[in-house]
Amino acid sequence: MHLRNHPKINWLFGGSGSYSGAQPRPTTEEDGILKDVKVRKNSGSQPYSPDHLCLTIEFQGHDFTRTLLPKGDHPDFVARLCDELKAKCLGMSIREIGDLGIDF
C-alpha cells in the first residue's frame, strides 16, 4: 500500500516555513525534499492531539514543515514510521515517499 493511502495516517496536513513574500513556497503538498523527520509527542494538554510526525522539507533552498497526522491514536505506528523515514527516505522527494509501499 502506498504511504499516502495508508489507513492509519492523514497524508501531509498543512505546512509552515520561514519565508517572506519574495521566497518561493511549495505549490503542492508533495513539493520538496525530505531533510528531517521527528515525532511530536502529545503533551497531554490537548487530549485529542495524538503523537504525529513533523517533516522538514527543503523547497528551492528554503525549509518548510509538513505534518503527518495519524487517524486515531497509534504511537507505535508513528514511532516506527519515523524510524523508517529517517533510515530510508532522507534526501528523497515527498512525492516519491508518498509512492512508497509500506506493510505495517
C-alpha positions as CSV (number, residue, x, y, z in Angstrom):
1,M,0.0,0.0,0.0
2,H,1.3,3.5,-0.9
3,L,2.2,5.5,2.2
4,R,-0.1,8.4,1.1
5,N,-3.1,6.0,1.1
6,H,-2.3,4.2,4.4
7,P,-5.4,3.8,6.6
8,K,-3.6,5.0,9.7
9,I,-2.4,8.4,8.5
10,N,-3.7,11.6,7.0
11,W,-1.2,12.4,4.3
12,L,0.6,15.8,4.7
13,F,-1.5,18.3,6.6
14,G,-0.7,21.9,6.3
15,G,2.7,23.5,6.4
16,S,4.7,26.4,7.6
17,G,8.1,27.9,6.9
18,S,10.3,30.8,7.5
19,Y,9.7,32.8,4.3
20,S,8.8,36.2,3.1
21,G,6.6,37.0,0.2
22,A,9.6,37.1,-2.1
23,Q,10.6,33.5,-1.4
24,P,9.0,30.6,-3.3
25,R,6.5,28.4,-1.5
26,P,5.7,24.8,-2.3
27,T,2.9,24.8,-4.9
28,T,1.6,21.4,-3.9
29,E,1.7,19.5,-0.6
30,E,4.2,17.0,-2.2
31,D,6.8,19.5,-3.4
32,G,10.2,19.4,-1.7
33,I,12.9,17.0,-0.4
34,L,12.8,15.4,3.0
35,K,15.5,16.8,5.3
36,D,14.4,15.5,8.7
37,V,11.5,13.8,10.5
38,K,10.6,13.9,14.2
39,V,7.9,12.6,16.4
40,R,5.9,15.3,18.1
41,K,4.6,13.8,21.3
42,N,1.2,14.6,22.7
43,S,1.9,16.9,25.6
44,G,-1.2,15.8,27.5
45,S,-2.6,19.3,27.4
46,Q,-4.6,18.6,24.3
47,P,-6.1,15.1,24.7
48,Y,-7.3,14.9,21.1
49,S,-3.8,15.6,19.6
50,P,-2.1,12.2,19.2
51,D,1.6,11.7,18.6
52,H,2.4,12.8,15.0
53,L,5.3,13.3,12.6
54,C,6.8,16.7,11.7
55,L,8.6,16.6,8.3
56,T,11.2,19.2,7.5
57,I,11.3,19.6,3.7
58,E,13.5,21.8,1.5
59,F,12.0,23.6,-1.4
60,Q,14.1,25.8,-3.6
61,G,16.6,26.4,-0.8
62,H,14.1,27.1,2.0
63,D,12.9,24.9,4.8
64,F,9.2,24.2,5.4
65,T,7.3,21.9,7.8
66,R,4.7,19.4,6.8
67,T,2.7,17.2,9.3
68,L,1.7,13.6,9.1
69,L,-1.2,13.0,11.5
70,P,-2.4,9.6,12.5
71,K,-6.0,8.6,12.1
72,G,-6.6,7.8,15.8
73,D,-4.0,7.3,18.5
74,H,-1.2,5.0,17.1
75,P,2.0,5.9,18.9
76,D,3.8,2.7,17.9
77,F,3.0,3.2,14.3
78,V,4.1,6.8,14.4
79,A,7.4,5.9,16.0
80,R,8.1,3.0,13.5
81,L,7.2,5.2,10.6
82,C,9.6,7.9,11.9
83,D,12.4,5.3,12.1
84,E,11.7,4.1,8.6
85,L,11.6,7.5,7.1
86,K,14.9,8.5,8.8
87,A,16.6,5.3,7.7
88,K,15.4,5.2,4.1
89,C,14.0,8.4,2.9
90,L,16.1,11.4,3.8
91,G,17.0,13.2,0.6
92,M,14.0,11.8,-1.3
93,S,11.2,13.9,-2.8
94,I,8.0,14.0,-0.8
95,R,6.2,12.7,-3.9
96,E,8.5,9.6,-4.0
97,I,7.9,9.0,-0.3
98,G,4.2,9.0,-0.8
99,D,4.6,6.4,-3.5
100,L,6.5,4.0,-1.2
101,G,4.8,0.8,-0.2
102,I,4.7,0.1,3.5
103,D,3.4,-3.1,5.1
104,F,2.9,-2.3,8.7
